[in-house]
């Protein structure tokens, strides 16, 4: 298990765990980032990542991406 930030553009991963405070985990869950969901890395721009989850594209900063374990 490693943080999603170690993944490369084009990778498809399954979320294994979400770390952080309850508020952070709840916020990510509301965006569709829950355990068992497949996500793919669309692009990396500076300290941000564009991710595809549940047919949506969402941009997250690296502090949030580092909480998603794959």
PyMOL Python script that loads the backbone (N, CA, C, O; Angstrom):
from pymol import cmd

cmd.read_pdbstr("""\
ATOM      1  N   UNK A   1       0.853  -1.175   0.000  1.00  0.00           N
ATOM      2  CA  UNK A   1       0.000   0.000   0.000  1.00  0.00           C
ATOM      3  C   UNK A   1       0.898   1.237   0.000  1.00  0.00           C
ATOM      4  O   UNK A   1       1.867   1.327   0.755  1.00  0.00           O
ATOM      5  N   UNK A   2       0.543   2.198  -0.880  1.00  0.00           N
ATOM      6  CA  UNK A   2       1.311   3.432  -0.989  1.00  0.00           C
ATOM      7  C   UNK A   2       0.366   4.591  -1.287  1.00  0.00           C
ATOM      8  O   UNK A   2      -0.753   4.370  -1.752  1.00  0.00           O
ATOM      9  N   UNK A   3       0.802   5.828  -1.025  1.00  0.00           N
ATOM     10  CA  UNK A   3      -0.048   6.978  -1.342  1.00  0.00           C
ATOM     11  C   UNK A   3      -0.258   7.092  -2.851  1.00  0.00           C
ATOM     12  O   UNK A   3       0.619   6.739  -3.640  1.00  0.00           O
ATOM     13  N   UNK A   4      -1.407   7.580  -3.231  1.00  0.00           N
ATOM     14  CA  UNK A   4      -1.748   7.756  -4.643  1.00  0.00           C
ATOM     15  C   UNK A   4      -0.763   8.684  -5.347  1.00  0.00           C
ATOM     16  O   UNK A   4      -0.578   8.581  -6.560  1.00  0.00           O
ATOM     17  N   UNK A   5      -0.133   9.583  -4.608  1.00  0.00           N
ATOM     18  CA  UNK A   5       0.794  10.549  -5.214  1.00  0.00           C
ATOM     19  C   UNK A   5       1.990   9.869  -5.882  1.00  0.00           C
ATOM     20  O   UNK A   5       2.653  10.495  -6.708  1.00  0.00           O
ATOM     21  N   UNK A   6       2.286   8.614  -5.554  1.00  0.00           N
ATOM     22  CA  UNK A   6       3.392   7.882  -6.177  1.00  0.00           C
ATOM     23  C   UNK A   6       3.004   7.323  -7.549  1.00  0.00           C
ATOM     24  O   UNK A   6       3.871   6.838  -8.276  1.00  0.00           O
ATOM     25  N   UNK A   7       1.731   7.381  -7.913  1.00  0.00           N
ATOM     26  CA  UNK A   7       1.265   6.829  -9.176  1.00  0.00           C
ATOM     27  C   UNK A   7       1.620   7.748 -10.342  1.00  0.00           C
ATOM     28  O   UNK A   7       1.854   8.944 -10.166  1.00  0.00           O
ATOM     29  N   UNK A   8       1.655   7.161 -11.532  1.00  0.00           N
ATOM     30  CA  UNK A   8       1.999   7.913 -12.734  1.00  0.00           C
ATOM     31  C   UNK A   8       0.747   8.206 -13.560  1.00  0.00           C
ATOM     32  O   UNK A   8      -0.285   7.558 -13.385  1.00  0.00           O
ATOM     33  N   UNK A   9       0.843   9.172 -14.447  1.00  0.00           N
ATOM     34  CA  UNK A   9      -0.266   9.527 -15.325  1.00  0.00           C
ATOM     35  C   UNK A   9      -0.684   8.304 -16.134  1.00  0.00           C
ATOM     36  O   UNK A   9       0.156   7.607 -16.704  1.00  0.00           O
ATOM     37  N   UNK A  10      -1.980   8.053 -16.176  1.00  0.00           N
ATOM     38  CA  UNK A  10      -2.514   6.910 -16.910  1.00  0.00           C
ATOM     39  C   UNK A  10      -2.753   5.684 -16.056  1.00  0.00           C
ATOM     40  O   UNK A  10      -3.464   4.772 -16.476  1.00  0.00           O
ATOM     41  N   UNK A  11      -2.168   5.641 -14.850  1.00  0.00           N
ATOM     42  CA  UNK A  11      -2.363   4.491 -13.957  1.00  0.00           C
ATOM     43  C   UNK A  11      -3.815   4.402 -13.503  1.00  0.00           C
ATOM     44  O   UNK A  11      -4.482   5.415 -13.289  1.00  0.00           O
ATOM     45  N   UNK A  12      -4.285   3.174 -13.363  1.00  0.00           N
ATOM     46  CA  UNK A  12      -5.597   2.917 -12.765  1.00  0.00           C
ATOM     47  C   UNK A  12      -5.351   2.163 -11.469  1.00  0.00           C
ATOM     48  O   UNK A  12      -4.632   1.165 -11.446  1.00  0.00           O
ATOM     49  N   UNK A  13      -5.948   2.644 -10.401  1.00  0.00           N
ATOM     50  CA  UNK A  13      -5.721   2.080  -9.073  1.00  0.00           C
ATOM     51  C   UNK A  13      -7.045   1.877  -8.353  1.00  0.00           C
ATOM     52  O   UNK A  13      -8.044   2.521  -8.673  1.00  0.00           O
ATOM     53  N   UNK A  14      -7.042   0.980  -7.381  1.00  0.00           N
ATOM     54  CA  UNK A  14      -8.190   0.752  -6.508  1.00  0.00           C
ATOM     55  C   UNK A  14      -7.858   1.361  -5.145  1.00  0.00           C
ATOM     56  O   UNK A  14      -6.780   1.118  -4.602  1.00  0.00           O
ATOM     57  N   UNK A  15      -8.780   2.150  -4.594  1.00  0.00           N
ATOM     58  CA  UNK A  15      -8.558   2.756  -3.282  1.00  0.00           C
ATOM     59  C   UNK A  15      -8.629   1.671  -2.210  1.00  0.00           C
ATOM     60  O   UNK A  15      -9.611   0.933  -2.128  1.00  0.00           O
ATOM     61  N   UNK A  16      -7.582   1.581  -1.391  1.00  0.00           N
ATOM     62  CA  UNK A  16      -7.520   0.591  -0.314  1.00  0.00           C
ATOM     63  C   UNK A  16      -7.830   1.197   1.046  1.00  0.00           C
ATOM     64  O   UNK A  16      -8.364   0.521   1.926  1.00  0.00           O
ATOM     65  N   UNK A  17      -7.490   2.487   1.220  1.00  0.00           N
ATOM     66  CA  UNK A  17      -7.669   3.126   2.522  1.00  0.00           C
ATOM     67  C   UNK A  17      -7.625   4.641   2.345  1.00  0.00           C
ATOM     68  O   UNK A  17      -6.925   5.153   1.470  1.00  0.00           O
ATOM     69  N   UNK A  18      -8.371   5.346   3.176  1.00  0.00           N
ATOM     70  CA  UNK A  18      -8.319   6.815   3.224  1.00  0.00           C
ATOM     71  C   UNK A  18      -7.872   7.181   4.636  1.00  0.00           C
ATOM     72  O   UNK A  18      -8.488   6.757   5.615  1.00  0.00           O
ATOM     73  N   UNK A  19      -6.806   7.964   4.742  1.00  0.00           N
ATOM     74  CA  UNK A  19      -6.297   8.356   6.054  1.00  0.00           C
ATOM     75  C   UNK A  19      -6.689   9.800   6.350  1.00  0.00           C
ATOM     76  O   UNK A  19      -7.156  10.521   5.469  1.00  0.00           O
ATOM     77  N   UNK A  20      -6.494  10.208   7.590  1.00  0.00           N
ATOM     78  CA  UNK A  20      -6.766  11.588   7.973  1.00  0.00           C
ATOM     79  C   UNK A  20      -7.916  11.691   8.968  1.00  0.00           C
ATOM     80  O   UNK A  20      -8.486  10.689   9.402  1.00  0.00           O
ATOM     81  N   UNK A  21      -8.236  12.932   9.314  1.00  0.00           N
ATOM     82  CA  UNK A  21      -9.324  13.199  10.259  1.00  0.00           C
ATOM     83  C   UNK A  21     -10.665  12.845   9.631  1.00  0.00           C
ATOM     84  O   UNK A  21     -10.781  12.715   8.412  1.00  0.00           O
ATOM     85  N   UNK A  22     -11.670  12.690  10.476  1.00  0.00           N
ATOM     86  CA  UNK A  22     -13.012  12.335  10.003  1.00  0.00           C
ATOM     87  C   UNK A  22     -13.532  13.325   8.962  1.00  0.00           C
ATOM     88  O   UNK A  22     -14.167  12.924   7.987  1.00  0.00           O
ATOM     89  N   UNK A  23     -13.265  14.613   9.165  1.00  0.00           N
ATOM     90  CA  UNK A  23     -13.764  15.617   8.232  1.00  0.00           C
ATOM     91  C   UNK A  23     -13.142  15.436   6.844  1.00  0.00           C
ATOM     92  O   UNK A  23     -13.817  15.582   5.825  1.00  0.00           O
ATOM     93  N   UNK A  24     -11.859  15.119   6.823  1.00  0.00           N
ATOM     94  CA  UNK A  24     -11.150  14.919   5.553  1.00  0.00           C
ATOM     95  C   UNK A  24     -11.697  13.686   4.846  1.00  0.00           C
ATOM     96  O   UNK A  24     -11.982  13.734   3.650  1.00  0.00           O
ATOM     97  N   UNK A  25     -11.845  12.594   5.566  1.00  0.00           N
ATOM     98  CA  UNK A  25     -12.373  11.359   4.981  1.00  0.00           C
ATOM     99  C   UNK A  25     -13.793  11.560   4.469  1.00  0.00           C
ATOM    100  O   UNK A  25     -14.151  11.044   3.410  1.00  0.00           O
ATOM    101  N   UNK A  26     -14.596  12.300   5.208  1.00  0.00           N
ATOM    102  CA  UNK A  26     -15.972  12.576   4.792  1.00  0.00           C
ATOM    103  C   UNK A  26     -15.994  13.414   3.511  1.00  0.00           C
ATOM    104  O   UNK A  26     -16.772  13.143   2.596  1.00  0.00           O
ATOM    105  N   UNK A  27     -15.140  14.423   3.458  1.00  0.00           N
ATOM    106  CA  UNK A  27     -15.068  15.276   2.263  1.00  0.00           C
ATOM    107  C   UNK A  27     -14.681  14.459   1.036  1.00  0.00           C
ATOM    108  O   UNK A  27     -15.301  14.600  -0.018  1.00  0.00           O
ATOM    109  N   UNK A  28     -13.667  13.607   1.157  1.00  0.00           N
ATOM    110  CA  UNK A  28     -13.251  12.771   0.033  1.00  0.00           C
ATOM    111  C   UNK A  28     -14.357  11.789  -0.360  1.00  0.00           C
ATOM    112  O   UNK A  28     -14.559  11.527  -1.546  1.00  0.00           O
ATOM    113  N   UNK A  29     -15.069  11.248   0.623  1.00  0.00           N
ATOM    114  CA  UNK A  29     -16.175  10.325   0.334  1.00  0.00           C
ATOM    115  C   UNK A  29     -17.277  11.040  -0.450  1.00  0.00           C
ATOM    116  O   UNK A  29     -17.866  10.458  -1.360  1.00  0.00           O
ATOM    117  N   UNK A  30     -17.553  12.284  -0.104  1.00  0.00           N
ATOM    118  CA  UNK A  30     -18.574  13.058  -0.817  1.00  0.00           C
ATOM    119  C   UNK A  30     -18.178  13.313  -2.268  1.00  0.00           C
ATOM    120  O   UNK A  30     -19.041  13.487  -3.129  1.00  0.00           O
ATOM    121  N   UNK A  31     -16.868  13.337  -2.540  1.00  0.00           N
ATOM    122  CA  UNK A  31     -16.376  13.517  -3.903  1.00  0.00           C
ATOM    123  C   UNK A  31     -16.326  12.198  -4.672  1.00  0.00           C
ATOM    124  O   UNK A  31     -16.087  12.194  -5.880  1.00  0.00           O
ATOM    125  N   UNK A  32     -16.551  11.073  -3.975  1.00  0.00           N
ATOM    126  CA  UNK A  32     -16.547   9.767  -4.628  1.00  0.00           C
ATOM    127  C   UNK A  32     -15.342   8.908  -4.320  1.00  0.00           C
ATOM    128  O   UNK A  32     -15.228   7.793  -4.831  1.00  0.00           O
ATOM    129  N   UNK A  33     -14.437   9.412  -3.489  1.00  0.00           N
ATOM    130  CA  UNK A  33     -13.230   8.658  -3.140  1.00  0.00           C
ATOM    131  C   UNK A  33     -13.508   7.784  -1.922  1.00  0.00           C
ATOM    132  O   UNK A  33     -13.344   8.218  -0.782  1.00  0.00           O
ATOM    133  N   UNK A  34     -13.931   6.549  -2.178  1.00  0.00           N
ATOM    134  CA  UNK A  34     -14.237   5.594  -1.113  1.00  0.00           C
ATOM    135  C   UNK A  34     -13.487   4.295  -1.382  1.00  0.00           C
ATOM    136  O   UNK A  34     -13.103   4.014  -2.517  1.00  0.00           O
ATOM    137  N   UNK A  35     -13.284   3.517  -0.342  1.00  0.00           N
ATOM    138  CA  UNK A  35     -12.559   2.249  -0.449  1.00  0.00           C
ATOM    139  C   UNK A  35     -13.255   1.344  -1.462  1.00  0.00           C
ATOM    140  O   UNK A  35     -14.476   1.191  -1.455  1.00  0.00           O
ATOM    141  N   UNK A  36     -12.430   0.743  -2.344  1.00  0.00           N
ATOM    142  CA  UNK A  36     -12.938  -0.192  -3.335  1.00  0.00           C
ATOM    143  C   UNK A  36     -13.217   0.407  -4.698  1.00  0.00           C
ATOM    144  O   UNK A  36     -13.472  -0.331  -5.650  1.00  0.00           O
ATOM    145  N   UNK A  37     -13.175   1.725  -4.817  1.00  0.00           N
ATOM    146  CA  UNK A  37     -13.474   2.398  -6.087  1.00  0.00           C
ATOM    147  C   UNK A  37     -12.200   2.484  -6.929  1.00  0.00           C
ATOM    148  O   UNK A  37     -11.115   2.738  -6.407  1.00  0.00           O
ATOM    149  N   UNK A  38     -12.349   2.268  -8.249  1.00  0.00           N
ATOM    150  CA  UNK A  38     -11.214   2.421  -9.167  1.00  0.00           C
ATOM    151  C   UNK A  38     -11.095   3.879  -9.580  1.00  0.00           C
ATOM    152  O   UNK A  38     -12.084   4.528  -9.920  1.00  0.00           O
ATOM    153  N   UNK A  39      -9.867   4.380  -9.543  1.00  0.00           N
ATOM    154  CA  UNK A  39      -9.603   5.747  -9.988  1.00  0.00           C
ATOM    155  C   UNK A  39      -8.450   5.712 -10.980  1.00  0.00           C
ATOM    156  O   UNK A  39      -7.640   4.785 -10.969  1.00  0.00           O
ATOM    157  N   UNK A  40      -8.380   6.714 -11.831  1.00  0.00           N
ATOM    158  CA  UNK A  40      -7.245   6.811 -12.744  1.00  0.00           C
ATOM    159  C   UNK A  40      -6.673   8.224 -12.686  1.00  0.00           C
ATOM    160  O   UNK A  40      -7.380   9.199 -12.431  1.00  0.00           O
ATOM    161  N   UNK A  41      -5.372   8.296 -12.931  1.00  0.00           N
ATOM    162  CA  UNK A  41      -4.671   9.575 -12.888  1.00  0.00           C
ATOM    163  C   UNK A  41      -4.707  10.180 -14.290  1.00  0.00           C
ATOM    164  O   UNK A  41      -4.165   9.604 -15.233  1.00  0.00           O
ATOM    165  N   UNK A  42      -5.343  11.334 -14.422  1.00  0.00           N
ATOM    166  CA  UNK A  42      -5.477  12.001 -15.715  1.00  0.00           C
ATOM    167  C   UNK A  42      -4.255  12.870 -15.980  1.00  0.00           C
ATOM    168  O   UNK A  42      -3.675  12.810 -17.064  1.00  0.00           O
ATOM    169  N   UNK A  43      -3.854  13.687 -14.986  1.00  0.00           N
ATOM    170  CA  UNK A  43      -2.669  14.534 -15.153  1.00  0.00           C
ATOM    171  C   UNK A  43      -2.161  15.020 -13.811  1.00  0.00           C
ATOM    172  O   UNK A  43      -2.858  14.976 -12.797  1.00  0.00           O
ATOM    173  N   UNK A  44      -0.919  15.486 -13.840  1.00  0.00           N
ATOM    174  CA  UNK A  44      -0.297  16.127 -12.677  1.00  0.00           C
ATOM    175  C   UNK A  44       0.127  17.517 -13.130  1.00  0.00           C
ATOM    176  O   UNK A  44       0.829  17.673 -14.129  1.00  0.00           O
ATOM    177  N   UNK A  45      -0.311  18.522 -12.382  1.00  0.00           N
ATOM    178  CA  UNK A  45       0.035  19.904 -12.708  1.00  0.00           C
ATOM    179  C   UNK A  45       0.551  20.560 -11.429  1.00  0.00           C
ATOM    180  O   UNK A  45      -0.221  20.859 -10.518  1.00  0.00           O
ATOM    181  N   UNK A  46       1.844  20.777 -11.373  1.00  0.00           N
ATOM    182  CA  UNK A  46       2.433  21.361 -10.175  1.00  0.00           C
ATOM    183  C   UNK A  46       2.182  20.472  -8.968  1.00  0.00           C
ATOM    184  O   UNK A  46       2.557  19.299  -8.957  1.00  0.00           O
ATOM    185  N   UNK A  47       1.543  21.044  -7.952  1.00  0.00           N
ATOM    186  CA  UNK A  47       1.237  20.275  -6.740  1.00  0.00           C
ATOM    187  C   UNK A  47      -0.221  19.834  -6.723  1.00  0.00           C
ATOM    188  O   UNK A  47      -0.818  19.684  -5.657  1.00  0.00           O
ATOM    189  N   UNK A  48      -0.790  19.629  -7.905  1.00  0.00           N
ATOM    190  CA  UNK A  48      -2.179  19.182  -8.026  1.00  0.00           C
ATOM    191  C   UNK A  48      -2.252  17.962  -8.931  1.00  0.00           C
ATOM    192  O   UNK A  48      -1.375  17.738  -9.765  1.00  0.00           O
ATOM    193  N   UNK A  49      -3.308  17.178  -8.756  1.00  0.00           N
ATOM    194  CA  UNK A  49      -3.555  16.018  -9.599  1.00  0.00           C
ATOM    195  C   UNK A  49      -4.992  16.064 -10.081  1.00  0.00           C
ATOM    196  O   UNK A  49      -5.896  16.410  -9.321  1.00  0.00           O
ATOM    197  N   UNK A  50      -5.204  15.718 -11.336  1.00  0.00           N
ATOM    198  CA  UNK A  50      -6.540  15.562 -11.878  1.00  0.00           C
ATOM    199  C   UNK A  50      -6.808  14.057 -11.900  1.00  0.00           C
ATOM    200  O   UNK A  50      -6.055  13.288 -12.499  1.00  0.00           O
ATOM    201  N   UNK A  51      -7.889  13.653 -11.241  1.00  0.00           N
ATOM    202  CA  UNK A  51      -8.223  12.239 -11.115  1.00  0.00           C
ATOM    203  C   UNK A  51      -9.590  11.970 -11.720  1.00  0.00           C
ATOM    204  O   UNK A  51     -10.482  12.817 -11.673  1.00  0.00           O
ATOM    205  N   UNK A  52      -9.744  10.788 -12.283  1.00  0.00           N
ATOM    206  CA  UNK A  52     -11.032  10.361 -12.808  1.00  0.00           C
ATOM    207  C   UNK A  52     -11.610   9.339 -11.833  1.00  0.00           C
ATOM    208  O   UNK A  52     -10.999   8.304 -11.562  1.00  0.00           O
ATOM    209  N   UNK A  53     -12.799   9.647 -11.309  1.00  0.00           N
ATOM    210  CA  UNK A  53     -13.469   8.758 -10.363  1.00  0.00           C
ATOM    211  C   UNK A  53     -14.959   8.784 -10.665  1.00  0.00           C
ATOM    212  O   UNK A  53     -15.564   9.851 -10.769  1.00  0.00           O
ATOM    213  N   UNK A  54     -15.543   7.601 -10.806  1.00  0.00           N
ATOM    214  CA  UNK A  54     -16.989   7.486 -11.063  1.00  0.00           C
ATOM    215  C   UNK A  54     -17.454   8.402 -12.188  1.00  0.00           C
ATOM    216  O   UNK A  54     -18.417   9.152 -12.025  1.00  0.00           O
ATOM    217  N   UNK A  55     -16.776   8.343 -13.323  1.00  0.00           N
ATOM    218  CA  UNK A  55     -17.124   9.108 -14.522  1.00  0.00           C
ATOM    219  C   UNK A  55     -17.041  10.626 -14.337  1.00  0.00           C
ATOM    220  O   UNK A  55     -17.653  11.369 -15.103  1.00  0.00           O
ATOM    221  N   UNK A  56     -16.302  11.092 -13.343  1.00  0.00           N
ATOM    222  CA  UNK A  56     -16.076  12.516 -13.118  1.00  0.00           C
ATOM    223  C   UNK A  56     -14.583  12.777 -13.036  1.00  0.00           C
ATOM    224  O   UNK A  56     -13.804  11.891 -12.683  1.00  0.00           O
ATOM    225  N   UNK A  57     -14.195  13.987 -13.361  1.00  0.00           N
ATOM    226  CA  UNK A  57     -12.797  14.400 -13.186  1.00  0.00           C
ATOM    227  C   UNK A  57     -12.744  15.414 -12.058  1.00  0.00           C
ATOM    228  O   UNK A  57     -13.484  16.397 -12.039  1.00  0.00           O
ATOM    229  N   UNK A  58     -11.847  15.146 -11.120  1.00  0.00           N
ATOM    230  CA  UNK A  58     -11.747  15.988  -9.932  1.00  0.00           C
ATOM    231  C   UNK A  58     -10.284  16.351  -9.710  1.00  0.00           C
ATOM    232  O   UNK A  58      -9.404  15.497  -9.814  1.00  0.00           O
ATOM    233  N   UNK A  59     -10.028  17.621  -9.405  1.00  0.00           N
ATOM    234  CA  UNK A  59      -8.690  18.079  -9.088  1.00  0.00           C
ATOM    235  C   UNK A  59      -8.488  18.139  -7.584  1.00  0.00           C
ATOM    236  O   UNK A  59      -9.312  18.695  -6.857  1.00  0.00           O
ATOM    237  N   UNK A  60      -7.378  17.558  -7.121  1.00  0.00           N
ATOM    238  CA  UNK A  60      -7.037  17.584  -5.696  1.00  0.00           C
ATOM    239  C   UNK A  60      -5.598  18.048  -5.532  1.00  0.00           C
ATOM    240  O   UNK A  60      -4.752  17.775  -6.384  1.00  0.00           O
ATOM    241  N   UNK A  61      -5.319  18.753  -4.430  1.00  0.00           N
ATOM    242  CA  UNK A  61      -3.931  19.103  -4.153  1.00  0.00           C
ATOM    243  C   UNK A  61      -3.242  17.902  -3.498  1.00  0.00           C
ATOM    244  O   UNK A  61      -3.895  16.979  -3.012  1.00  0.00           O
ATOM    245  N   UNK A  62      -1.914  17.938  -3.499  1.00  0.00           N
ATOM    246  CA  UNK A  62      -1.145  16.778  -3.031  1.00  0.00           C
ATOM    247  C   UNK A  62      -1.397  16.436  -1.560  1.00  0.00           C
ATOM    248  O   UNK A  62      -1.256  15.276  -1.173  1.00  0.00           O
ATOM    249  N   UNK A  63      -1.766  17.412  -0.738  1.00  0.00           N
ATOM    250  CA  UNK A  63      -2.043  17.094   0.667  1.00  0.00           C
ATOM    251  C   UNK A  63      -3.242  16.147   0.774  1.00  0.00           C
ATOM    252  O   UNK A  63      -3.277  15.293   1.660  1.00  0.00           O
ATOM    253  N   UNK A  64      -4.221  16.292  -0.121  1.00  0.00           N
ATOM    254  CA  UNK A  64      -5.376  15.391  -0.141  1.00  0.00           C
ATOM    255  C   UNK A  64      -5.032  14.084  -0.833  1.00  0.00           C
ATOM    256  O   UNK A  64      -5.441  13.015  -0.380  1.00  0.00           O
ATOM    257  N   UNK A  65      -4.276  14.162  -1.938  1.00  0.00           N
ATOM    258  CA  UNK A  65      -3.904  12.958  -2.680  1.00  0.00           C
ATOM    259  C   UNK A  65      -3.081  12.023  -1.803  1.00  0.00           C
ATOM    260  O   UNK A  65      -3.222  10.805  -1.907  1.00  0.00           O
ATOM    261  N   UNK A  66      -2.225  12.568  -0.941  1.00  0.00           N
ATOM    262  CA  UNK A  66      -1.394  11.744  -0.070  1.00  0.00           C
ATOM    263  C   UNK A  66      -2.209  10.967   0.961  1.00  0.00           C
ATOM    264  O   UNK A  66      -1.688  10.026   1.560  1.00  0.00           O
ATOM    265  N   UNK A  67      -3.455  11.329   1.183  1.00  0.00           N
ATOM    266  CA  UNK A  67      -4.311  10.617   2.134  1.00  0.00           C
ATOM    267  C   UNK A  67      -5.002   9.412   1.505  1.00  0.00           C
ATOM    268  O   UNK A  67      -5.580   8.588   2.213  1.00  0.00           O
ATOM    269  N   UNK A  68      -4.945   9.306   0.183  1.00  0.00           N
ATOM    270  CA  UNK A  68      -5.569   8.188  -0.536  1.00  0.00           C
ATOM    271  C   UNK A  68      -4.527   7.109  -0.746  1.00  0.00           C
ATOM    272  O   UNK A  68      -3.536   7.320  -1.446  1.00  0.00           O
ATOM    273  N   UNK A  69      -4.751   5.953  -0.141  1.00  0.00           N
ATOM    274  CA  UNK A  69      -3.805   4.833  -0.237  1.00  0.00           C
ATOM    275  C   UNK A  69      -4.299   3.822  -1.257  1.00  0.00           C
ATOM    276  O   UNK A  69      -5.465   3.429  -1.254  1.00  0.00           O
ATOM    277  N   UNK A  70      -3.379   3.406  -2.139  1.00  0.00           N
ATOM    278  CA  UNK A  70      -3.729   2.440  -3.187  1.00  0.00           C
ATOM    279  C   UNK A  70      -2.798   1.249  -3.139  1.00  0.00           C
ATOM    280  O   UNK A  70      -2.933   0.327  -3.944  1.00  0.00           O
TER     281      UNK A  70
END
""", "prot")
cmd.dss("prot")
cmd.show_as("cartoon", "prot")
cmd.util.cbc("prot")
cmd.orient("prot")
